[in-house]
């Protein structure tokens, strides 16, 4: 593998590490939030699936409640 691709691979691996790091940091922040303010939004956990009136914390963005059977 030439140097160009070694550097590219290293940068990609660093990006994955940063994603993991920030996901863990976000999880810790959300655990410390008491969710004092919430709002009802359309929530899409994956392409093609949207849940209406999903309760989400306005402070940390954590999904609090997905209403069962309310899919758009």
PQR file of N, CA, C, O and H, with PARSE charges and radii, in Angstrom:
ATOM      1  N   UNK A   1       0.865  -1.169   0.000 -0.4000 1.5000
ATOM      2  CA  UNK A   1       0.000   0.000   0.000 -0.0000 2.0000
ATOM      3  C   UNK A   1       0.915   1.235   0.000  0.5500 1.7000
ATOM      4  O   UNK A   1       1.836   1.340   0.809 -0.5500 1.4000
ATOM      5  N   UNK A   2       0.644   2.153  -0.911 -0.4000 1.5000
ATOM      6  CA  UNK A   2       1.498   3.339  -0.966 -0.0000 2.0000
ATOM      7  C   UNK A   2       1.107   4.344   0.123  0.5500 1.7000
ATOM      8  O   UNK A   2       0.074   4.206   0.778 -0.5500 1.4000
ATOM      9  H   UNK A   2      -0.105   2.068  -1.569  0.4000 1.0000
ATOM     10  N   UNK A   3       1.950   5.347   0.293 -0.4000 1.5000
ATOM     11  CA  UNK A   3       1.767   6.315   1.383 -0.0000 2.0000
ATOM     12  C   UNK A   3       0.435   7.055   1.310  0.5500 1.7000
ATOM     13  O   UNK A   3      -0.165   7.361   2.340 -0.5500 1.4000
ATOM     14  H   UNK A   3       2.789   5.459  -0.239  0.4000 1.0000
ATOM     15  N   UNK A   4      -0.027   7.340   0.099 -0.4000 1.5000
ATOM     16  CA  UNK A   4      -1.291   8.061  -0.065 -0.0000 2.0000
ATOM     17  C   UNK A   4      -2.437   7.290   0.596  0.5500 1.7000
ATOM     18  O   UNK A   4      -3.253   7.870   1.312 -0.5500 1.4000
ATOM     19  H   UNK A   4       0.459   7.091  -0.738  0.4000 1.0000
ATOM     20  N   UNK A   5      -2.491   5.989   0.351 -0.4000 1.5000
ATOM     21  CA  UNK A   5      -3.578   5.184   0.893 -0.0000 2.0000
ATOM     22  C   UNK A   5      -3.372   4.856   2.363  0.5500 1.7000
ATOM     23  O   UNK A   5      -4.342   4.666   3.096 -0.5500 1.4000
ATOM     24  H   UNK A   5      -1.828   5.517  -0.231  0.4000 1.0000
ATOM     25  N   UNK A   6      -2.124   4.786   2.800 -0.4000 1.5000
ATOM     26  CA  UNK A   6      -1.876   4.607   4.235 -0.0000 2.0000
ATOM     27  C   UNK A   6      -2.404   5.806   5.014  0.5500 1.7000
ATOM     28  O   UNK A   6      -3.027   5.648   6.064 -0.5500 1.4000
ATOM     29  H   UNK A   6      -1.336   4.941   2.205  0.4000 1.0000
ATOM     30  N   UNK A   7      -2.151   7.011   4.489 -0.4000 1.5000
ATOM     31  CA  UNK A   7      -2.638   8.219   5.150 -0.0000 2.0000
ATOM     32  C   UNK A   7      -4.157   8.286   5.121  0.5500 1.7000
ATOM     33  O   UNK A   7      -4.788   8.669   6.106 -0.5500 1.4000
ATOM     34  H   UNK A   7      -1.645   7.139   3.636  0.4000 1.0000
ATOM     35  N   UNK A   8      -4.737   7.912   3.995 -0.4000 1.5000
ATOM     36  CA  UNK A   8      -6.201   7.904   3.873 -0.0000 2.0000
ATOM     37  C   UNK A   8      -6.817   6.923   4.861  0.5500 1.7000
ATOM     38  O   UNK A   8      -7.794   7.246   5.537 -0.5500 1.4000
ATOM     39  H   UNK A   8      -4.225   7.601   3.195  0.4000 1.0000
ATOM     40  N   UNK A   9      -6.248   5.728   4.943 -0.4000 1.5000
ATOM     41  CA  UNK A   9      -6.752   4.711   5.873 -0.0000 2.0000
ATOM     42  C   UNK A   9      -6.635   5.200   7.312  0.5500 1.7000
ATOM     43  O   UNK A   9      -7.550   5.005   8.112 -0.5500 1.4000
ATOM     44  H   UNK A   9      -5.455   5.466   4.394  0.4000 1.0000
ATOM     45  N   UNK A  10      -5.519   5.830   7.640 -0.4000 1.5000
ATOM     46  CA  UNK A  10      -5.327   6.351   8.994 -0.0000 2.0000
ATOM     47  C   UNK A  10      -6.356   7.428   9.315  0.5500 1.7000
ATOM     48  O   UNK A  10      -6.893   7.469  10.422 -0.5500 1.4000
ATOM     49  H   UNK A  10      -4.776   5.988   6.990  0.4000 1.0000
ATOM     50  N   UNK A  11      -6.630   8.297   8.350 -0.4000 1.5000
ATOM     51  CA  UNK A  11      -7.619   9.351   8.574 -0.0000 2.0000
ATOM     52  C   UNK A  11      -9.017   8.775   8.757  0.5500 1.7000
ATOM     53  O   UNK A  11      -9.777   9.245   9.604 -0.5500 1.4000
ATOM     54  H   UNK A  11      -6.194   8.264   7.451  0.4000 1.0000
ATOM     55  N   UNK A  12      -9.358   7.762   7.970 -0.4000 1.5000
ATOM     56  CA  UNK A  12     -10.661   7.103   8.112 -0.0000 2.0000
ATOM     57  C   UNK A  12     -10.776   6.456   9.489  0.5500 1.7000
ATOM     58  O   UNK A  12     -11.806   6.587  10.151 -0.5500 1.4000
ATOM     59  H   UNK A  12      -8.740   7.380   7.282  0.4000 1.0000
ATOM     60  N   UNK A  13      -9.735   5.765   9.920 -0.4000 1.5000
ATOM     61  CA  UNK A  13      -9.753   5.128  11.239 -0.0000 2.0000
ATOM     62  C   UNK A  13      -9.883   6.166  12.346  0.5500 1.7000
ATOM     63  O   UNK A  13     -10.564   5.927  13.343 -0.5500 1.4000
ATOM     64  H   UNK A  13      -8.898   5.659   9.382  0.4000 1.0000
ATOM     65  N   UNK A  14      -9.239   7.313  12.179 -0.4000 1.5000
ATOM     66  CA  UNK A  14      -9.367   8.390  13.170 -0.0000 2.0000
ATOM     67  C   UNK A  14     -10.794   8.918  13.218  0.5500 1.7000
ATOM     68  O   UNK A  14     -11.303   9.240  14.292 -0.5500 1.4000
ATOM     69  H   UNK A  14      -8.686   7.508  11.368  0.4000 1.0000
ATOM     70  N   UNK A  15     -11.438   9.008  12.067 -0.4000 1.5000
ATOM     71  CA  UNK A  15     -12.837   9.458  12.030 -0.0000 2.0000
ATOM     72  C   UNK A  15     -13.734   8.491  12.790  0.5500 1.7000
ATOM     73  O   UNK A  15     -14.601   8.920  13.551 -0.5500 1.4000
ATOM     74  H   UNK A  15     -11.025   8.747  11.194  0.4000 1.0000
ATOM     75  N   UNK A  16     -13.534   7.184  12.591 -0.4000 1.5000
ATOM     76  CA  UNK A  16     -14.336   6.197  13.315 -0.0000 2.0000
ATOM     77  C   UNK A  16     -14.090   6.295  14.816  0.5500 1.7000
ATOM     78  O   UNK A  16     -15.020   6.158  15.611 -0.5500 1.4000
ATOM     79  H   UNK A  16     -12.829   6.836  11.973  0.4000 1.0000
ATOM     80  N   UNK A  17     -12.841   6.532  15.204 -0.4000 1.5000
ATOM     81  CA  UNK A  17     -12.535   6.682  16.619 -0.0000 2.0000
ATOM     82  C   UNK A  17     -13.262   7.904  17.179  0.5500 1.7000
ATOM     83  O   UNK A  17     -13.835   7.840  18.267 -0.5500 1.4000
ATOM     84  H   UNK A  17     -12.085   6.644  14.559  0.4000 1.0000
ATOM     85  N   UNK A  18     -13.241   9.022  16.437 -0.4000 1.5000
ATOM     86  CA  UNK A  18     -13.912  10.233  16.906 -0.0000 2.0000
ATOM     87  C   UNK A  18     -15.412  10.037  17.011  0.5500 1.7000
ATOM     88  O   UNK A  18     -16.033  10.530  17.953 -0.5500 1.4000
ATOM     89  H   UNK A  18     -12.776   9.073  15.553  0.4000 1.0000
ATOM     90  N   UNK A  19     -16.007   9.328  16.064 -0.4000 1.5000
ATOM     91  CA  UNK A  19     -17.444   9.029  16.134 -0.0000 2.0000
ATOM     92  C   UNK A  19     -17.755   8.256  17.404  0.5500 1.7000
ATOM     93  O   UNK A  19     -18.700   8.582  18.123 -0.5500 1.4000
ATOM     94  H   UNK A  19     -15.503   8.927  15.298  0.4000 1.0000
ATOM     95  N   UNK A  20     -16.960   7.235  17.677 -0.4000 1.5000
ATOM     96  CA  UNK A  20     -17.163   6.430  18.885 -0.0000 2.0000
ATOM     97  C   UNK A  20     -17.003   7.302  20.136  0.5500 1.7000
ATOM     98  O   UNK A  20     -17.811   7.226  21.062 -0.5500 1.4000
ATOM     99  H   UNK A  20     -16.193   6.970  17.093  0.4000 1.0000
ATOM    100  N   UNK A  21     -15.961   8.122  20.152 -0.4000 1.5000
ATOM    101  CA  UNK A  21     -15.696   8.993  21.308 -0.0000 2.0000
ATOM    102  C   UNK A  21     -16.877   9.924  21.558  0.5500 1.7000
ATOM    103  O   UNK A  21     -17.353  10.028  22.688 -0.5500 1.4000
ATOM    104  H   UNK A  21     -15.305   8.184  19.400  0.4000 1.0000
ATOM    105  N   UNK A  22     -17.352  10.599  20.515 -0.4000 1.5000
ATOM    106  CA  UNK A  22     -18.441  11.563  20.698 -0.0000 2.0000
ATOM    107  C   UNK A  22     -19.782  10.893  20.974  0.5500 1.7000
ATOM    108  O   UNK A  22     -20.620  11.470  21.666 -0.5500 1.4000
ATOM    109  H   UNK A  22     -16.965  10.514  19.597  0.4000 1.0000
ATOM    110  N   UNK A  23     -20.004   9.695  20.453 -0.4000 1.5000
ATOM    111  CA  UNK A  23     -21.224   8.957  20.811 -0.0000 2.0000
ATOM    112  C   UNK A  23     -21.227   8.625  22.305  0.5500 1.7000
ATOM    113  O   UNK A  23     -22.256   8.747  22.971 -0.5500 1.4000
ATOM    114  H   UNK A  23     -19.324   9.226  19.890  0.4000 1.0000
ATOM    115  N   UNK A  24     -20.072   8.206  22.827 -0.4000 1.5000
ATOM    116  CA  UNK A  24     -19.971   7.902  24.255 -0.0000 2.0000
ATOM    117  C   UNK A  24     -20.127   9.169  25.099  0.5500 1.7000
ATOM    118  O   UNK A  24     -20.768   9.142  26.149 -0.5500 1.4000
ATOM    119  H   UNK A  24     -19.237   8.107  22.287  0.4000 1.0000
ATOM    120  N   UNK A  25     -19.543  10.277  24.638 -0.4000 1.5000
ATOM    121  CA  UNK A  25     -19.669  11.545  25.359 -0.0000 2.0000
ATOM    122  C   UNK A  25     -21.122  12.015  25.368  0.5500 1.7000
ATOM    123  O   UNK A  25     -21.622  12.467  26.398 -0.5500 1.4000
ATOM    124  H   UNK A  25     -19.022  10.299  23.785  0.4000 1.0000
ATOM    125  N   UNK A  26     -21.795  11.912  24.231 -0.4000 1.5000
ATOM    126  CA  UNK A  26     -23.198  12.296  24.144 -0.0000 2.0000
ATOM    127  C   UNK A  26     -24.061  11.435  25.061  0.5500 1.7000
ATOM    128  O   UNK A  26     -24.985  11.939  25.700 -0.5500 1.4000
ATOM    129  H   UNK A  26     -21.388  11.545  23.394  0.4000 1.0000
ATOM    130  N   UNK A  27     -23.762  10.141  25.126 -0.4000 1.5000
ATOM    131  CA  UNK A  27     -24.506   9.240  26.014 -0.0000 2.0000
ATOM    132  C   UNK A  27     -24.370   9.679  27.477  0.5500 1.7000
ATOM    133  O   UNK A  27     -25.351   9.684  28.219 -0.5500 1.4000
ATOM    134  H   UNK A  27     -23.011   9.732  24.607  0.4000 1.0000
ATOM    135  N   UNK A  28     -23.152  10.046  27.886 -0.4000 1.5000
ATOM    136  CA  UNK A  28     -22.931  10.508  29.262 -0.0000 2.0000
ATOM    137  C   UNK A  28     -23.678  11.807  29.535  0.5500 1.7000
ATOM    138  O   UNK A  28     -24.281  11.966  30.596 -0.5500 1.4000
ATOM    139  H   UNK A  28     -22.355  10.042  27.282  0.4000 1.0000
ATOM    140  N   UNK A  29     -23.641  12.733  28.584 -0.4000 1.5000
ATOM    141  CA  UNK A  29     -24.350  13.999  28.758 -0.0000 2.0000
ATOM    142  C   UNK A  29     -25.852  13.776  28.875  0.5500 1.7000
ATOM    143  O   UNK A  29     -26.517  14.395  29.706 -0.5500 1.4000
ATOM    144  H   UNK A  29     -23.151  12.604  27.722  0.4000 1.0000
ATOM    145  N   UNK A  30     -26.378  12.894  28.045 -0.4000 1.5000
ATOM    146  CA  UNK A  30     -27.818  12.617  28.091 -0.0000 2.0000
ATOM    147  C   UNK A  30     -28.228  11.963  29.393  0.5500 1.7000
ATOM    148  O   UNK A  30     -29.331  12.204  29.884 -0.5500 1.4000
ATOM    149  H   UNK A  30     -25.839  12.391  27.370  0.4000 1.0000
ATOM    150  N   UNK A  31     -27.354  11.133  29.967 -0.4000 1.5000
ATOM    151  CA  UNK A  31     -27.665  10.505  31.259 -0.0000 2.0000
ATOM    152  C   UNK A  31     -27.736  11.540  32.374  0.5500 1.7000
ATOM    153  O   UNK A  31     -28.456  11.348  33.353 -0.5500 1.4000
ATOM    154  H   UNK A  31     -26.459  10.937  29.568  0.4000 1.0000
ATOM    155  N   UNK A  32     -26.993  12.636  32.232 -0.4000 1.5000
ATOM    156  CA  UNK A  32     -26.993  13.663  33.278 -0.0000 2.0000
ATOM    157  C   UNK A  32     -28.147  14.654  33.117  0.5500 1.7000
ATOM    158  O   UNK A  32     -28.374  15.483  33.999 -0.5500 1.4000
ATOM    159  H   UNK A  32     -26.408  12.791  31.436  0.4000 1.0000
ATOM    160  N   UNK A  33     -28.874  14.579  32.010 -0.4000 1.5000
ATOM    161  CA  UNK A  33     -29.979  15.502  31.749 -0.0000 2.0000
ATOM    162  C   UNK A  33     -31.270  14.961  32.363  0.5500 1.7000
ATOM    163  O   UNK A  33     -31.572  13.773  32.244 -0.5500 1.4000
ATOM    164  H   UNK A  33     -28.690  13.906  31.293  0.4000 1.0000
ATOM    165  N   UNK A  34     -32.021  15.833  33.014 -0.4000 1.5000
ATOM    166  CA  UNK A  34     -33.315  15.444  33.600 -0.0000 2.0000
ATOM    167  C   UNK A  34     -34.463  15.673  32.629  0.5500 1.7000
ATOM    168  O   UNK A  34     -35.624  15.469  32.985 -0.5500 1.4000
ATOM    169  H   UNK A  34     -31.775  16.797  33.110  0.4000 1.0000
ATOM    170  N   UNK A  35     -34.154  16.094  31.409 -0.4000 1.5000
ATOM    171  CA  UNK A  35     -35.148  16.341  30.359 -0.0000 2.0000
ATOM    172  C   UNK A  35     -36.250  17.291  30.829  0.5500 1.7000
ATOM    173  O   UNK A  35     -37.430  16.941  30.803 -0.5500 1.4000
ATOM    174  H   UNK A  35     -33.211  16.259  31.120  0.4000 1.0000
ATOM    175  N   UNK A  36     -35.853  18.516  31.267 -0.4000 1.5000
ATOM    176  CA  UNK A  36     -36.833  19.468  31.803 -0.0000 2.0000
ATOM    177  C   UNK A  36     -37.774  20.033  30.742  0.5500 1.7000
ATOM    178  O   UNK A  36     -38.871  20.486  31.068 -0.5500 1.4000
ATOM    179  H   UNK A  36     -34.894  18.801  31.289  0.4000 1.0000
ATOM    180  N   UNK A  37     -37.363  20.009  29.501 -0.4000 1.5000
ATOM    181  CA  UNK A  37     -38.203  20.522  28.424 -0.0000 2.0000
ATOM    182  C   UNK A  37     -38.245  19.486  27.307  0.5500 1.7000
ATOM    183  O   UNK A  37     -37.208  18.984  26.874 -0.5500 1.4000
ATOM    184  H   UNK A  37     -36.472  19.640  29.236  0.4000 1.0000
ATOM    185  N   UNK A  38     -39.454  19.172  26.847 -0.4000 1.5000
ATOM    186  CA  UNK A  38     -39.579  18.225  25.746 -0.0000 2.0000
ATOM    187  C   UNK A  38     -40.452  18.833  24.656  0.5500 1.7000
ATOM    188  O   UNK A  38     -41.176  19.802  24.885 -0.5500 1.4000
ATOM    189  H   UNK A  38     -40.296  19.580  27.200  0.4000 1.0000
ATOM    190  N   UNK A  39     -40.371  18.254  23.486 -0.4000 1.5000
ATOM    191  CA  UNK A  39     -41.208  18.680  22.375 -0.0000 2.0000
ATOM    192  C   UNK A  39     -41.625  17.452  21.577  0.5500 1.7000
ATOM    193  O   UNK A  39     -40.962  16.415  21.619 -0.5500 1.4000
ATOM    194  H   UNK A  39     -39.783  17.467  23.300  0.4000 1.0000
ATOM    195  N   UNK A  40     -42.722  17.581  20.854 -0.4000 1.5000
ATOM    196  CA  UNK A  40     -43.214  16.503  20.006 -0.0000 2.0000
ATOM    197  C   UNK A  40     -42.736  16.762  18.584  0.5500 1.7000
ATOM    198  O   UNK A  40     -42.970  17.831  18.021 -0.5500 1.4000
ATOM    199  H   UNK A  40     -43.261  18.423  20.819  0.4000 1.0000
ATOM    200  N   UNK A  41     -42.067  15.772  18.015 -0.4000 1.5000
ATOM    201  CA  UNK A  41     -41.483  15.913  16.683 -0.0000 2.0000
ATOM    202  C   UNK A  41     -41.771  14.669  15.849  0.5500 1.7000
ATOM    203  O   UNK A  41     -42.209  13.644  16.372 -0.5500 1.4000
ATOM    204  H   UNK A  41     -41.877  14.903  18.472  0.4000 1.0000
ATOM    205  N   UNK A  42     -41.523  14.773  14.555 -0.4000 1.5000
ATOM    206  CA  UNK A  42     -41.510  13.596  13.690 -0.0000 2.0000
ATOM    207  C   UNK A  42     -40.112  12.995  13.791  0.5500 1.7000
ATOM    208  O   UNK A  42     -39.124  13.675  13.515 -0.5500 1.4000
ATOM    209  H   UNK A  42     -41.167  15.605  14.130  0.4000 1.0000
ATOM    210  N   UNK A  43     -40.022  11.734  14.180 -0.4000 1.5000
ATOM    211  CA  UNK A  43     -38.736  11.069  14.425 -0.0000 2.0000
ATOM    212  C   UNK A  43     -38.545   9.966  13.405  0.5500 1.7000
ATOM    213  O   UNK A  43     -39.441   9.152  13.178 -0.5500 1.4000
ATOM    214  H   UNK A  43     -40.825  11.181  14.404  0.4000 1.0000
ATOM    215  N   UNK A  44     -37.372   9.944  12.792 -0.4000 1.5000
ATOM    216  CA  UNK A  44     -37.068   8.935  11.779 -0.0000 2.0000
ATOM    217  C   UNK A  44     -35.837   8.139  12.201  0.5500 1.7000
ATOM    218  O   UNK A  44     -34.711   8.602  12.022 -0.5500 1.4000
ATOM    219  H   UNK A  44     -36.645  10.605  12.976  0.4000 1.0000
ATOM    220  N   UNK A  45     -36.041   6.936  12.764 -0.4000 1.5000
ATOM    221  CA  UNK A  45     -34.901   6.129  13.197 -0.0000 2.0000
ATOM    222  C   UNK A  45     -34.133   5.513  12.021  0.5500 1.7000
ATOM    223  O   UNK A  45     -32.969   5.136  12.164 -0.5500 1.4000
ATOM    224  H   UNK A  45     -36.956   6.560  12.909  0.4000 1.0000
ATOM    225  N   UNK A  46     -34.784   5.415  10.872 -0.4000 1.5000
ATOM    226  CA  UNK A  46     -34.123   4.903   9.664 -0.0000 2.0000
ATOM    227  C   UNK A  46     -34.914   5.375   8.454  0.5500 1.7000
ATOM    228  O   UNK A  46     -36.058   5.812   8.577 -0.5500 1.4000
ATOM    229  H   UNK A  46     -35.729   5.722  10.756  0.4000 1.0000
ATOM    230  N   UNK A  47     -34.308   5.284   7.314 -0.4000 1.5000
ATOM    231  CA  UNK A  47     -34.939   5.736   6.072 -0.0000 2.0000
ATOM    232  C   UNK A  47     -36.250   5.002   5.846  0.5500 1.7000
ATOM    233  O   UNK A  47     -36.314   3.777   5.945 -0.5500 1.4000
ATOM    234  H   UNK A  47     -33.378   4.928   7.214  0.4000 1.0000
ATOM    235  N   UNK A  48     -37.300   5.767   5.540 -0.4000 1.5000
ATOM    236  CA  UNK A  48     -38.593   5.180   5.237 -0.0000 2.0000
ATOM    237  C   UNK A  48     -39.491   4.947   6.433  0.5500 1.7000
ATOM    238  O   UNK A  48     -40.622   4.488   6.275 -0.5500 1.4000
ATOM    239  H   UNK A  48     -37.248   6.762   5.460  0.4000 1.0000
ATOM    240  N   UNK A  49     -39.009   5.256   7.624 -0.4000 1.5000
ATOM    241  CA  UNK A  49     -39.821   5.047   8.829 -0.0000 2.0000
ATOM    242  C   UNK A  49     -39.861   6.359   9.613  0.5500 1.7000
ATOM    243  O   UNK A  49     -38.825   6.863  10.048 -0.5500 1.4000
ATOM    244  H   UNK A  49     -38.090   5.629   7.752  0.4000 1.0000
ATOM    245  N   UNK A  50     -41.060   6.903   9.788 -0.4000 1.5000
ATOM    246  CA  UNK A  50     -41.228   8.161  10.519 -0.0000 2.0000
ATOM    247  C   UNK A  50     -42.319   7.977  11.568  0.5500 1.7000
ATOM    248  O   UNK A  50     -43.422   7.529  11.254 -0.5500 1.4000
ATOM    249  H   UNK A  50     -41.901   6.493   9.435  0.4000 1.0000
ATOM    250  N   UNK A  51     -42.010   8.319  12.798 -0.4000 1.5000
ATOM    251  CA  UNK A  51     -42.981   8.275  13.883 -0.0000 2.0000
ATOM    252  C   UNK A  51     -43.399   9.699  14.208  0.5500 1.7000
ATOM    253  O   UNK A  51     -42.557  10.538  14.530 -0.5500 1.4000
ATOM    254  H   UNK A  51     -41.114   8.683  13.053  0.4000 1.0000
ATOM    255  N   UNK A  52     -44.685   9.975  14.127 -0.4000 1.5000
ATOM    256  CA  UNK A  52     -45.213  11.295  14.466 -0.0000 2.0000
ATOM    257  C   UNK A  52     -45.354  11.434  15.978  0.5500 1.7000
ATOM    258  O   UNK A  52     -45.498  10.444  16.696 -0.5500 1.4000
ATOM    259  H   UNK A  52     -45.369   9.294  13.866  0.4000 1.0000
ATOM    260  N   UNK A  53     -45.311  12.669  16.444 -0.4000 1.5000
ATOM    261  CA  UNK A  53     -45.539  12.995  17.860 -0.0000 2.0000
ATOM    262  C   UNK A  53     -44.624  12.221  18.806  0.5500 1.7000
ATOM    263  O   UNK A  53     -45.063  11.740  19.850 -0.5500 1.4000
ATOM    264  H   UNK A  53     -45.195  13.473  15.861  0.4000 1.0000
ATOM    265  N   UNK A  54     -43.367  12.107  18.438 -0.4000 1.5000
ATOM    266  CA  UNK A  54     -42.385  11.471  19.302 -0.0000 2.0000
ATOM    267  C   UNK A  54     -41.857  12.506  20.281  0.5500 1.7000
ATOM    268  O   UNK A  54     -41.458  13.600  19.881 -0.5500 1.4000
ATOM    269  H   UNK A  54     -43.010  12.497  17.590  0.4000 1.0000
ATOM    270  N   UNK A  55     -41.854  12.165  21.561 -0.4000 1.5000
ATOM    271  CA  UNK A  55     -41.375  13.094  22.589 -0.0000 2.0000
ATOM    272  C   UNK A  55     -39.849  13.064  22.646  0.5500 1.7000
ATOM    273  O   UNK A  55     -39.246  12.011  22.851 -0.5500 1.4000
ATOM    274  H   UNK A  55     -42.178  11.277  21.886  0.4000 1.0000
ATOM    275  N   UNK A  56     -39.234  14.234  22.463 -0.4000 1.5000
ATOM    276  CA  UNK A  56     -37.781  14.360  22.447 -0.0000 2.0000
ATOM    277  C   UNK A  56     -37.385  15.492  23.398  0.5500 1.7000
ATOM    278  O   UNK A  56     -38.053  16.525  23.451 -0.5500 1.4000
ATOM    279  H   UNK A  56     -39.724  15.090  22.297  0.4000 1.0000
ATOM    280  N   UNK A  57     -36.306  15.295  24.144 -0.4000 1.5000
ATOM    281  CA  UNK A  57     -35.810  16.328  25.047 -0.0000 2.0000
ATOM    282  C   UNK A  57     -35.276  17.506  24.229  0.5500 1.7000
ATOM    283  O   UNK A  57     -34.481  17.320  23.308 -0.5500 1.4000
ATOM    284  H   UNK A  57     -35.764  14.456  24.102  0.4000 1.0000
ATOM    285  N   UNK A  58     -35.712  18.702  24.567 -0.4000 1.5000
ATOM    286  CA  UNK A  58     -35.276  19.916  23.871 -0.0000 2.0000
ATOM    287  C   UNK A  58     -33.850  20.312  24.245  0.5500 1.7000
ATOM    288  O   UNK A  58     -33.220  21.100  23.540 -0.5500 1.4000
ATOM    289  H   UNK A  58     -36.358  18.854  25.316  0.4000 1.0000
ATOM    290  N   UNK A  59     -33.343  19.771  25.343 -0.4000 1.5000
ATOM    291  CA  UNK A  59     -32.004  20.126  25.816 -0.0000 2.0000
ATOM    292  C   UNK A  59     -30.941  19.200  25.220  0.5500 1.7000
ATOM    293  O   UNK A  59     -29.973  19.674  24.625 -0.5500 1.4000
ATOM    294  H   UNK A  59     -33.855  19.131  25.915  0.4000 1.0000
ATOM    295  N   UNK A  60     -31.115  17.883  25.377 -0.4000 1.5000
ATOM    296  CA  UNK A  60     -30.070  16.944  24.964 -0.0000 2.0000
ATOM    297  C   UNK A  60     -30.421  16.138  23.715  0.5500 1.7000
ATOM    298  O   UNK A  60     -29.561  15.449  23.164 -0.5500 1.4000
ATOM    299  H   UNK A  60     -31.901  17.498  25.860  0.4000 1.0000
ATOM    300  N   UNK A  61     -31.667  16.215  23.263 -0.4000 1.5000
ATOM    301  CA  UNK A  61     -32.056  15.515  22.046 -0.0000 2.0000
ATOM    302  C   UNK A  61     -32.399  14.045  22.208  0.5500 1.7000
ATOM    303  O   UNK A  61     -32.636  13.354  21.218 -0.5500 1.4000
ATOM    304  H   UNK A  61     -32.366  16.774  23.710  0.4000 1.0000
ATOM    305  N   UNK A  62     -32.428  13.560  23.433 -0.4000 1.5000
ATOM    306  CA  UNK A  62     -32.758  12.142  23.649 -0.0000 2.0000
ATOM    307  C   UNK A  62     -34.236  11.883  23.361  0.5500 1.7000
ATOM    308  O   UNK A  62     -35.104  12.679  23.718 -0.5500 1.4000
ATOM    309  H   UNK A  62     -32.235  14.121  24.238  0.4000 1.0000
ATOM    310  N   UNK A  63     -34.501  10.746  22.704 -0.4000 1.5000
ATOM    311  CA  UNK A  63     -35.882  10.337  22.454 -0.0000 2.0000
ATOM    312  C   UNK A  63     -36.444   9.791  23.759  0.5500 1.7000
ATOM    313  O   UNK A  63     -35.903   8.846  24.332 -0.5500 1.4000
ATOM    314  H   UNK A  63     -33.796  10.100  22.414  0.4000 1.0000
ATOM    315  N   UNK A  64     -37.533  10.394  24.223 -0.4000 1.5000
ATOM    316  CA  UNK A  64     -38.143  10.009  25.493 -0.0000 2.0000
ATOM    317  C   UNK A  64     -39.235   8.967  25.279  0.5500 1.7000
ATOM    318  O   UNK A  64     -39.320   7.985  26.016 -0.5500 1.4000
ATOM    319  H   UNK A  64     -37.973  11.163  23.758  0.4000 1.0000
ATOM    320  N   UNK A  65     -40.070   9.188  24.267 -0.4000 1.5000
ATOM    321  CA  UNK A  65     -41.197   8.282  24.052 -0.0000 2.0000
ATOM    322  C   UNK A  65     -41.578   8.274  22.573  0.5500 1.7000
ATOM    323  O   UNK A  65     -41.812   9.324  21.974 -0.5500 1.4000
ATOM    324  H   UNK A  65     -40.002   9.986  23.668  0.4000 1.0000
ATOM    325  N   UNK A  66     -41.636   7.074  21.997 -0.4000 1.5000
ATOM    326  CA  UNK A  66     -42.137   6.894  20.642 -0.0000 2.0000
ATOM    327  C   UNK A  66     -43.517   6.279  20.765  0.5500 1.7000
ATOM    328  O   UNK A  66     -43.646   5.153  21.248 -0.5500 1.4000
ATOM    329  H   UNK A  66     -41.446   6.221  22.484  0.4000 1.0000
ATOM    330  N   UNK A  67     -44.566   7.001  20.335 -0.4000 1.5000
ATOM    331  CA  UNK A  67     -45.908   6.451  20.449 -0.0000 2.0000
ATOM    332  C   UNK A  67     -46.058   5.212  19.561  0.5500 1.7000
ATOM    333  O   UNK A  67     -45.696   5.233  18.385 -0.5500 1.4000
ATOM    334  H   UNK A  67     -44.462   7.915  19.943  0.4000 1.0000
ATOM    335  N   UNK A  68     -46.586   4.156  20.128 -0.4000 1.5000
ATOM    336  CA  UNK A  68     -46.776   2.899  19.394 -0.0000 2.0000
ATOM    337  C   UNK A  68     -47.923   3.068  18.413  0.5500 1.7000
ATOM    338  O   UNK A  68     -48.988   3.576  18.764 -0.5500 1.4000
ATOM    339  H   UNK A  68     -46.880   4.140  21.084  0.4000 1.0000
ATOM    340  N   UNK A  69     -47.696   2.645  17.202 -0.4000 1.5000
ATOM    341  CA  UNK A  69     -48.755   2.657  16.188 -0.0000 2.0000
ATOM    342  C   UNK A  69     -48.970   3.998  15.511  0.5500 1.7000
ATOM    343  O   UNK A  69     -49.935   4.158  14.764 -0.5500 1.4000
ATOM    344  H   UNK A  69     -46.831   2.233  16.917  0.4000 1.0000
ATOM    345  N   UNK A  70     -48.089   4.971  15.754 -0.4000 1.5000
ATOM    346  CA  UNK A  70     -48.249   6.274  15.128 -0.0000 2.0000
ATOM    347  C   UNK A  70     -47.130   6.449  14.106  0.5500 1.7000
ATOM    348  O   UNK A  70     -46.215   7.252  14.289 -0.5500 1.4000
ATOM    349  H   UNK A  70     -47.305   4.841  16.361  0.4000 1.0000
ATOM    350  N   UNK A  71     -47.226   5.694  13.048 -0.4000 1.5000
ATOM    351  CA  UNK A  71     -46.206   5.777  12.011 -0.0000 2.0000
ATOM    352  C   UNK A  71     -46.797   6.460  10.799  0.5500 1.7000
ATOM    353  O   UNK A  71     -47.926   6.173  10.399 -0.5500 1.4000
ATOM    354  H   UNK A  71     -47.969   5.042  12.899  0.4000 1.0000
ATOM    355  N   UNK A  72     -46.037   7.357  10.220 -0.4000 1.5000
ATOM    356  CA  UNK A  72     -46.487   8.135   9.065 -0.0000 2.0000
ATOM    357  C   UNK A  72     -46.091   7.432   7.781  0.5500 1.7000
ATOM    358  O   UNK A  72     -46.379   7.927   6.692 -0.5500 1.4000
ATOM    359  H   UNK A  72     -45.120   7.590  10.545  0.4000 1.0000
TER
END
